[in-house]
C-alpha cells in the first residue's frame, strides 16, 4: 500500500508541476506586443448593428463588405487572421453565408493574381481541434492559399486545473481519428473524437480578427462566421507605416506555429501625395496617433486610460464580456473621481441558440452599480438571439480622446497573456471626424435614436449571490469559457 501511495503522490506532484509551468512558461517571442506610436491621417470606424425599428428587426452590416473591398483592392499580399471562420450551425437555423463569401473572395483574388501572397491564419476551433478539415479550408489550400493553424500548445494555460491533467496524460495522443461523437456546433458537421472534446476544455484560443494588405489593415471584434453574422460589432481601418506592426504581430503567430510569413513591405509615400493631402484634408493630416497592442499590453494601456481619466471626462464602453477584477477596480476608482462613465453591455443571455445565465456581465454590473455611485450608469444591449459582440472603450477628455478597440474582451483570459488578442489604441483631437463618429455611435445606442438598441439596466440586473460567486471563481481560476 505504501508504494501505491507513493506512486499516487508522484503522479499528483507531476500534474501540479505541469500545471504551474503551463501558467508561467515563457511567452513565445513577439507576443504581448506594443507597437510604435504612429501618426496617421485617417482612421475609419465602421460597425455592424442588429436592432429593432418600427417593430422590424434591422441588420445593419458593413464590416464584411469592407473586408471584401480590401481584399479586392489588394495586389501584393493578403494576411487574414480570423478566430471563427466556418459555416457550422444547426440546419434549423438560417444565416448569411459569410464564410462562403470570404472564401470565394480569397480564391477569386488568387485566380486573378496567382503571384499574390495570400495567407490565412486561424484557430483550431474551426477544425474542432483537429478532428477534421472543413471544405472551405480545403478549397483555400487547393487554390494555393496558405492556411496556418495556430499552435495553441505554445500558449500559456488559462485553465490550469484541467490543463495539468491534459498535458500530462492526453496531449501526446493527438486528436485526429474516426470521429464518433456529435459535433456540438452543428448537427450536420462531421463527428468528432473524444480527444478533440478534451482538448477544447483547455479553453485556449487565437482570438484575433485582423486583415492586412499592402494598402490597409483592418482590426475588428467581428468573426467572419455564419452563425455570428447578426452580431453587433466594430472595426477600424488604418493605412501607412502601422501595417508593418500588423505584419510583425502576425509573423509572431506564424512563428509559434512553426512557419513564417516571409512578407517584405515598406510604405512609400511621394512628397506630392503629402502636399495633396495637406491641401485636401488639412484637418485630418497627422491629427491622430495609433498604437497596435496585443495580449497583456492591451490591459496595461486600458488601466492607464482609466487611471488618467479625471473629473469632467466622459468614458463610454461597449463590451461583450466585462469580468477582469483590475478593470472593474479601475472603473470604480474613475467613477469615484467624478468621471462620467456609461457602459453598454451584452446581457450574456444568448450563445448560438443556447440560453446563458448572465455570467459574467450581470454580477459584474450589479457590483459596479452598488459601489460606484451616481457617476456610473449601465444599459444592456437588446439582443434577440444574437450578441452585442463589440469590444470598444472611448475616453473623451477636454481636448482629445483615447479609443481602444479590437478583439479583446475584458476578462482574465483575454487580457493576461493567455489568448492571442489584438486591439488598436487611437488618440485623436476632439474635433476630428473620428471622435464625432464615436460620439454619434454611442449616443445612438444609449438614447435609442431611430431604433431600439438598449434597455434599462433593471431589465436584466441580478443580485444573486450564487451567480457572483460563480463569476468570481470562474474568472480567478479559468474554469470558464469567457
C-alpha positions as CSV (number, residue, x, y, z in Angstrom):
1,X,0.0,0.0,0.0
2,X,2.9,2.4,0.8
3,X,4.3,2.1,-2.8
4,X,0.8,2.8,-4.2
5,X,0.5,5.9,-2.1
6,X,4.0,7.0,-3.3
7,X,3.0,6.4,-6.9
8,X,-0.1,8.5,-6.5
9,X,1.8,11.2,-4.7
10,X,4.4,11.3,-7.5
11,X,1.7,11.4,-10.2
12,X,-0.1,14.3,-8.4
13,X,3.1,16.1,-8.0
14,X,3.9,15.8,-11.7
15,X,0.4,17.1,-12.6
16,X,0.8,20.1,-10.2
17,X,4.2,21.0,-11.6
18,X,3.0,20.7,-15.1
19,X,0.0,23.0,-14.2
20,X,2.3,25.6,-12.7
21,X,4.6,25.5,-15.6
22,X,1.7,25.9,-18.1
23,X,0.6,29.1,-16.4
24,X,4.0,30.7,-16.1
25,X,6.0,29.3,-19.0
26,X,7.8,31.9,-21.2
27,X,5.7,33.6,-23.8
28,X,6.5,32.9,-27.4
29,X,8.6,35.6,-29.0
30,X,6.6,38.5,-30.3
31,X,3.6,38.2,-28.0
32,X,2.4,41.0,-25.6
33,X,3.4,43.4,-28.3
34,X,3.3,47.2,-28.1
35,X,4.0,48.8,-31.5
36,X,5.5,52.2,-32.2
37,X,3.3,55.3,-31.9
38,X,2.3,56.1,-35.5
39,X,0.9,59.3,-36.8
40,X,-1.9,58.7,-39.3
41,X,-4.0,61.0,-41.4
42,X,-7.2,58.9,-41.2
43,X,-8.8,56.2,-39.1
44,X,-12.0,54.7,-40.5
45,X,-14.6,53.5,-37.9
46,X,-17.2,51.0,-39.1
47,X,-19.7,48.8,-37.3
48,X,-22.5,46.2,-37.6
49,X,-25.7,46.6,-35.6
50,X,-28.8,44.5,-35.1
51,X,-31.7,46.4,-33.7
52,X,-35.5,47.0,-33.9
53,X,-37.1,49.8,-35.8
54,X,-40.9,50.2,-36.1
55,X,-41.4,46.6,-35.0
56,X,-39.0,45.1,-37.5
57,X,-35.6,43.7,-36.9
58,X,-32.9,45.5,-38.8
59,X,-29.4,44.1,-39.6
60,X,-27.0,47.0,-40.5
61,X,-23.9,45.2,-41.8
62,X,-20.8,47.0,-43.0
63,X,-17.8,45.1,-41.8
64,X,-17.8,42.1,-44.2
65,X,-18.4,44.4,-47.2
66,X,-15.3,46.5,-46.1
67,X,-13.3,43.3,-45.7
68,X,-14.2,42.1,-49.2
69,X,-13.4,45.6,-50.6
70,X,-9.9,45.5,-49.0
71,X,-9.3,42.0,-50.5
72,X,-10.5,43.1,-53.9
73,X,-8.1,46.1,-53.9
74,X,-5.0,44.1,-52.8
75,X,-2.3,43.3,-55.4
76,X,0.7,42.1,-53.5
77,X,-0.4,40.2,-50.4
78,X,-3.3,39.4,-48.0
79,X,-2.9,38.2,-44.5
80,X,-6.1,37.2,-42.7
81,X,-6.1,36.1,-39.0
82,X,-9.6,35.1,-38.1
83,X,-10.7,33.2,-34.9
84,X,-14.1,31.9,-36.1
85,X,-14.1,31.2,-39.8
86,X,-16.7,28.4,-40.5
87,X,-20.2,27.7,-41.6
88,X,-21.1,25.3,-38.8
89,X,-24.6,25.7,-37.4
90,X,-27.7,23.7,-37.0
91,X,-29.8,23.1,-40.1
92,X,-32.9,24.5,-38.3
93,X,-31.3,28.0,-38.4
94,X,-30.6,30.4,-41.2
95,X,-27.7,32.8,-41.5
96,X,-26.0,34.8,-44.3
97,X,-23.2,32.8,-46.0
98,X,-20.3,34.9,-44.7
99,X,-17.8,32.1,-44.8
100,X,-18.6,31.2,-48.4
101,X,-18.4,34.9,-49.4
102,X,-14.9,35.4,-47.8
103,X,-13.7,32.1,-49.2
104,X,-14.7,33.0,-52.7
105,X,-13.2,36.4,-52.5
106,X,-9.8,35.0,-51.5
107,X,-10.0,32.3,-54.2
108,X,-11.0,34.9,-56.8
109,X,-8.1,37.1,-55.9
110,X,-5.7,34.1,-56.2
111,X,-7.2,33.2,-59.6
112,X,-6.9,36.8,-60.8
113,X,-3.4,37.3,-59.4
114,X,-1.5,34.0,-58.9
115,X,1.6,35.8,-57.7
116,X,-0.2,37.5,-54.8
117,X,0.8,36.0,-51.4
118,X,-2.4,35.0,-49.5
119,X,-2.1,33.6,-46.0
120,X,-5.0,32.6,-43.7
121,X,-4.2,32.2,-40.0
122,X,-7.0,30.7,-37.9
123,X,-7.8,28.9,-34.7
124,X,-8.1,25.1,-34.3
125,X,-11.8,25.5,-33.2
126,X,-12.6,25.6,-37.0
127,X,-11.4,22.0,-37.3
128,X,-12.9,21.1,-33.9
129,X,-9.4,20.9,-32.6
130,X,-8.1,18.6,-35.3
131,X,-11.0,16.2,-35.8
132,X,-11.5,17.2,-39.5
133,X,-10.6,19.8,-42.1
134,X,-13.7,21.7,-43.3
135,X,-14.4,22.0,-47.0
136,X,-13.8,25.8,-47.3
137,X,-10.3,25.5,-45.8
138,X,-9.6,22.5,-48.2
139,X,-10.7,24.8,-51.0
140,X,-8.3,27.5,-50.0
141,X,-5.4,25.1,-49.8
142,X,-6.4,23.7,-53.2
143,X,-6.1,27.1,-54.7
144,X,-2.6,27.6,-53.4
145,X,-3.6,29.8,-50.4
146,X,-1.5,29.0,-47.3
147,X,-3.6,28.1,-44.3
148,X,-1.9,28.2,-40.9
149,X,-3.5,26.7,-37.8
150,X,-2.3,28.4,-34.6
151,X,-0.4,26.0,-32.4
152,X,-2.3,26.5,-29.2
153,X,0.0,24.3,-27.3
154,X,2.6,27.1,-27.3
155,X,0.3,29.4,-25.4
156,X,0.1,29.6,-21.6
157,X,-2.7,27.6,-19.9
158,X,-5.6,29.7,-18.7
159,X,-7.3,26.7,-17.1
160,X,-4.5,25.1,-15.1
161,X,-6.7,22.8,-13.0
162,X,-7.6,20.9,-16.2
163,X,-4.5,21.7,-18.3
164,X,-2.1,19.9,-16.0
165,X,-4.1,16.6,-16.4
166,X,-4.4,17.2,-20.2
167,X,-0.7,18.0,-20.8
168,X,0.5,15.1,-18.6
169,X,-1.6,12.3,-20.0
170,X,-3.6,13.2,-23.1
171,X,-2.0,15.9,-25.2
172,X,0.6,13.4,-26.7
173,X,-2.1,11.2,-28.2
174,X,-3.2,13.8,-30.8
175,X,-6.8,14.5,-31.8
176,X,-7.2,13.0,-35.3
177,X,-9.1,9.8,-36.0
178,X,-12.5,8.4,-36.7
179,X,-15.0,10.8,-35.0
180,X,-17.8,9.1,-33.1
181,X,-19.2,11.9,-31.0
182,X,-21.7,14.5,-32.2
183,X,-20.4,18.0,-33.2
184,X,-21.8,20.5,-30.7
185,X,-21.5,23.3,-33.2
186,X,-23.7,21.7,-35.9
187,X,-25.8,18.6,-36.4
188,X,-24.6,18.5,-40.0
189,X,-20.9,18.8,-39.3
190,X,-18.6,15.8,-39.2
191,X,-18.5,13.8,-36.0
192,X,-15.5,14.4,-33.7
193,X,-13.2,12.5,-31.5
194,X,-13.3,12.3,-27.7
195,X,-9.7,13.7,-27.7
196,X,-10.9,16.8,-29.6
197,X,-13.5,17.4,-26.9
198,X,-11.0,17.0,-24.2
199,X,-8.6,19.4,-26.0
200,X,-11.4,22.0,-26.2
201,X,-11.6,22.1,-22.4
202,X,-8.2,23.8,-22.2
203,X,-10.1,27.0,-23.4
204,X,-7.2,28.3,-25.4
205,X,-7.7,30.5,-28.5
206,X,-6.1,32.7,-31.1
207,X,-9.0,35.2,-30.7
208,X,-7.6,37.8,-33.1
209,X,-9.6,39.2,-36.1
210,X,-7.3,41.0,-38.5
211,X,-6.9,41.6,-42.2
212,X,-3.7,43.1,-43.7
213,X,-2.8,44.0,-47.2
214,X,-0.1,46.3,-48.7
215,X,-2.8,49.1,-48.7
216,X,-4.7,48.9,-45.4
217,X,-5.1,47.0,-42.2
218,X,-8.5,46.2,-40.6
219,X,-8.9,45.2,-37.0
220,X,-12.3,44.1,-35.7
221,X,-14.3,42.4,-33.0
222,X,-16.2,40.6,-35.7
223,X,-15.7,37.0,-36.8
224,X,-16.4,36.0,-40.4
225,X,-18.6,33.2,-39.3
226,X,-22.1,32.4,-40.5
227,X,-23.6,31.9,-37.0
228,X,-22.1,35.2,-35.9
229,X,-23.4,37.2,-38.9
230,X,-26.1,39.1,-37.0
231,X,-23.9,40.1,-34.0
232,X,-23.2,43.8,-33.4
233,X,-19.5,44.5,-33.8
234,X,-17.0,47.3,-34.6
235,X,-13.9,47.7,-36.7
236,X,-11.2,50.2,-37.5
237,X,-9.3,50.5,-40.8
238,X,-5.9,52.2,-41.0
239,X,-3.1,52.6,-43.5
240,X,0.5,53.7,-43.6
241,X,3.5,52.6,-41.5
242,X,1.4,50.8,-38.9
243,X,1.0,48.0,-41.5
244,X,4.5,46.9,-40.5
245,X,3.3,46.5,-36.9
246,X,0.4,44.4,-38.0
247,X,2.7,42.2,-40.0
248,X,5.0,41.8,-37.0
249,X,2.3,40.5,-34.7
250,X,1.1,38.0,-37.3
251,X,4.7,36.9,-38.0
252,X,4.8,36.0,-34.3
253,X,1.8,33.8,-34.7
254,X,3.2,32.1,-37.7
255,X,6.5,31.6,-35.9
256,X,5.0,29.9,-32.8
257,X,3.0,27.7,-35.3
258,X,6.2,26.5,-36.9
259,X,6.2,28.6,-40.1
260,X,6.9,32.1,-41.4
261,X,5.0,34.9,-43.3
262,X,8.0,35.9,-45.4
263,X,6.4,39.2,-46.4
264,X,8.5,42.3,-47.1
265,X,6.6,45.5,-47.0
266,X,7.7,49.1,-46.9
267,X,5.4,52.1,-47.2
268,X,6.4,54.6,-49.9
269,X,4.8,58.0,-50.0
270,X,5.5,60.5,-52.7
271,X,6.1,64.1,-51.5
272,X,3.4,65.2,-53.9
273,X,0.9,62.9,-52.2
274,X,1.7,64.6,-48.8
275,X,1.2,68.0,-50.3
276,X,-2.1,66.9,-51.8
277,X,-3.3,65.6,-48.5
278,X,-2.5,68.8,-46.8
279,X,-4.4,70.8,-49.4
280,X,-7.4,68.5,-49.5
281,X,-7.8,67.4,-45.8
282,X,-5.9,69.8,-43.6
283,X,-8.0,68.7,-40.5
284,X,-7.1,65.1,-40.9
285,X,-3.3,65.2,-41.5
286,X,-1.3,63.9,-38.6
287,X,-4.3,64.6,-36.3
288,X,-4.3,61.1,-34.9
289,X,-1.8,58.7,-33.3
290,X,-2.3,55.0,-33.2
291,X,-0.6,52.1,-31.4
292,X,-1.1,48.4,-32.1
293,X,-1.3,46.3,-28.9
294,X,-1.6,42.6,-28.2
295,X,-2.3,40.4,-25.2
296,X,-1.4,42.0,-21.8
297,X,-0.3,45.3,-23.4
298,X,-4.0,45.9,-24.1
299,X,-4.7,45.7,-20.4
300,X,-1.8,47.9,-19.4
301,X,-2.9,50.6,-21.7
302,X,-6.6,50.3,-20.6
303,X,-5.7,50.6,-16.9
304,X,-3.6,53.6,-17.7
305,X,-6.6,55.2,-19.6
306,X,-8.8,54.6,-16.5
307,X,-6.1,56.0,-14.2
308,X,-5.7,59.2,-16.2
309,X,-9.4,59.9,-16.6
310,X,-10.4,62.8,-14.4
311,X,-13.4,64.8,-13.3
312,X,-15.1,66.3,-16.4
313,X,-14.1,63.5,-18.7
314,X,-16.6,61.0,-20.1
315,X,-15.9,57.3,-20.6
316,X,-18.1,55.1,-22.9
317,X,-17.7,51.4,-23.1
318,X,-19.4,48.8,-25.4
319,X,-18.4,45.3,-24.2
320,X,-19.4,41.7,-24.7
321,X,-17.6,40.4,-21.6
322,X,-16.6,42.5,-18.6
323,X,-15.0,40.5,-15.8
324,X,-11.4,41.4,-15.1
325,X,-11.0,42.5,-11.5
326,X,-8.4,45.1,-12.1
327,X,-10.5,46.7,-14.9
328,X,-13.5,46.8,-12.6
329,X,-11.4,48.4,-9.8
330,X,-10.2,50.9,-12.3
331,X,-13.8,51.8,-13.4
332,X,-14.8,52.2,-9.8
333,X,-11.9,54.5,-9.0
334,X,-12.6,56.6,-12.1
335,X,-16.2,56.9,-11.1
336,X,-15.2,58.0,-7.6
337,X,-13.0,60.7,-9.1
338,X,-16.0,62.1,-10.9
339,X,-15.6,60.6,-14.4
340,X,-18.9,60.2,-16.2
341,X,-19.0,56.5,-17.1
342,X,-21.6,54.9,-19.3
343,X,-21.4,51.2,-20.1
344,X,-23.3,49.3,-22.8
345,X,-23.0,45.6,-22.1
346,X,-24.3,42.4,-23.5
347,X,-26.6,40.7,-21.1
348,X,-24.9,37.3,-21.7
349,X,-28.2,35.6,-22.4
350,X,-27.6,34.2,-25.9
351,X,-24.9,32.0,-27.4
352,X,-25.6,30.4,-30.8
353,X,-29.1,29.2,-30.0
354,X,-28.4,28.3,-26.4
355,X,-29.6,30.3,-23.4
356,X,-26.9,31.6,-21.0
357,X,-27.4,32.7,-17.3
358,X,-25.9,36.1,-17.5
359,X,-22.3,35.4,-16.3
360,X,-20.1,37.4,-16.1
361,X,-21.7,40.7,-17.0
362,X,-24.8,40.7,-14.8
363,X,-23.0,40.1,-11.5
364,X,-20.2,42.5,-12.6
365,X,-22.7,45.1,-13.5
366,X,-24.5,44.7,-10.1
367,X,-21.2,45.2,-8.3
368,X,-20.4,48.3,-10.2
369,X,-23.8,49.9,-9.7
370,X,-23.7,49.2,-5.9
371,X,-20.3,50.6,-5.4
372,X,-19.7,53.3,-8.0
373,X,-22.3,55.9,-7.0
374,X,-24.2,58.0,-9.5
375,X,-21.3,58.6,-11.9
376,X,-21.5,55.1,-13.4
377,X,-24.5,54.1,-15.5
378,X,-25.3,50.9,-17.4
379,X,-27.6,49.9,-20.2
380,X,-28.0,46.5,-21.7
381,X,-27.9,45.9,-25.5
382,X,-31.3,44.5,-26.5
383,X,-30.3,41.3,-28.3
384,X,-32.8,38.8,-29.9
385,X,-30.7,35.7,-30.2
386,X,-27.6,37.4,-31.5
387,X,-24.9,39.0,-29.3
388,X,-23.6,42.5,-28.7
389,X,-20.1,41.3,-29.5
390,X,-18.4,44.8,-29.5
391,X,-15.2,45.4,-27.6
392,X,-14.7,49.2,-27.5
393,X,-13.6,51.9,-25.0
394,X,-13.9,55.6,-25.7
395,X,-12.5,58.2,-23.3
396,X,-13.2,61.8,-24.1
397,X,-11.1,64.4,-22.4
398,X,-11.0,68.1,-22.6
399,X,-9.1,68.4,-25.8
400,X,-8.5,64.9,-27.1
401,X,-10.0,61.5,-26.9
402,X,-8.5,58.0,-26.5
403,X,-10.1,55.0,-28.2
404,X,-9.3,51.3,-27.7
405,X,-11.0,48.6,-29.7
406,X,-10.4,45.2,-31.3
407,X,-10.8,41.6,-30.4
408,X,-10.2,41.7,-26.6
409,X,-13.0,41.1,-24.1
410,X,-12.2,42.5,-20.6
411,X,-11.5,39.2,-18.9
412,X,-8.6,37.4,-17.4
413,X,-8.3,35.1,-20.3
414,X,-8.3,37.9,-22.9
415,X,-6.0,40.3,-21.0
416,X,-3.4,38.3,-19.1
417,X,-1.3,36.7,-21.9
418,X,-3.4,33.6,-22.4
419,X,-5.5,34.2,-25.5
420,X,-4.0,35.8,-28.6
421,X,-5.6,39.2,-28.9
422,X,-5.1,42.5,-30.8
423,X,-6.5,46.0,-30.2
424,X,-5.8,49.3,-31.7
425,X,-5.3,52.3,-29.4
426,X,-6.1,55.7,-31.0
427,X,-5.6,59.2,-29.7
428,X,-7.4,61.9,-31.7
429,X,-8.4,65.5,-31.4
430,X,-12.0,66.0,-30.1
431,X,-12.8,68.0,-33.3
432,X,-11.8,65.1,-35.6
433,X,-14.4,63.3,-37.6
434,X,-13.4,60.0,-35.9
435,X,-14.3,61.3,-32.4
436,X,-17.6,62.7,-33.7
437,X,-18.4,59.3,-35.2
438,X,-17.7,57.6,-31.9
439,X,-19.9,60.1,-30.0
440,X,-22.7,59.6,-32.5
441,X,-22.4,55.8,-32.3
442,X,-22.6,55.7,-28.5
443,X,-25.4,58.3,-28.3
444,X,-27.4,56.5,-30.9
445,X,-27.3,53.3,-28.9
446,X,-27.7,54.9,-25.4
447,X,-30.7,57.1,-26.4
448,X,-32.3,54.7,-28.9
449,X,-32.1,57.2,-31.8
450,X,-34.2,56.0,-34.7
451,X,-34.4,52.5,-33.3
452,X,-34.4,50.3,-30.2
453,X,-30.9,49.3,-29.3
454,X,-30.6,49.3,-25.5
455,X,-32.8,48.7,-22.4
456,X,-32.7,49.9,-18.8
457,X,-30.2,48.2,-16.6
458,X,-33.0,46.9,-14.3
459,X,-34.3,44.7,-17.2
460,X,-31.5,42.2,-16.6
461,X,-29.9,43.3,-13.4
462,X,-29.3,40.4,-10.9
463,X,-28.0,40.4,-7.4
464,X,-28.0,36.6,-6.8
465,X,-25.1,35.8,-4.5
466,X,-24.5,32.4,-6.1
467,X,-24.0,34.0,-9.6
468,X,-21.5,36.4,-8.1
469,X,-19.6,33.6,-6.5
470,X,-19.6,31.5,-9.7
471,X,-18.4,34.5,-11.7
472,X,-15.6,35.2,-9.3
473,X,-14.5,31.6,-9.1
474,X,-14.6,31.2,-12.9
475,X,-12.7,34.5,-13.5
476,X,-10.0,33.7,-11.0
477,X,-9.4,30.0,-11.9
478,X,-10.1,29.9,-15.6
479,X,-12.8,27.3,-15.2
480,X,-15.0,29.0,-17.8
481,X,-15.2,29.7,-21.5
482,X,-15.1,33.6,-21.1
